[in-house]
Amino acid sequence: MTVHGAKNQEFDRVVVLWPYGIKKDPLFQRKLLYNAVTRAKREAVILVQGGDARIAKDSTLQLLRG
């Protein structure tokens, strides 16, 4: 299911697959990530294509670091 398809729905657990093919606009990325994560009632797992190296270079993905 896509993030857009999950609007107005909630799930106990959500797995987000974050690929390279996301638009480059940081505001769009933040809104998309927010919408994906807030579908979860209990647990959200985010798998990032490119791993830690990509997270270090991407301001939106840096929000995931605690």
Steps between C-alpha positions, in 0.01 A plus 500: 500500500628850427516782753232684305280189497528471879360847571243507780597147605700369795686175550665340804829472313628681193804420288621785279726420205681826419649467148739724306220604264338755734460853362783730601276766658577482876156628602329229294729237652430614856124497446514156341715358781275658764189355337659156477621487859183640655294212355654277770320457833781308670808451286654639183803351326673703230731326255715746306653403168863604531514457877701717738704668225183636341347604832812705578457699176122550506347766727158330505644162594715660771173562686495125564814516713431527870 
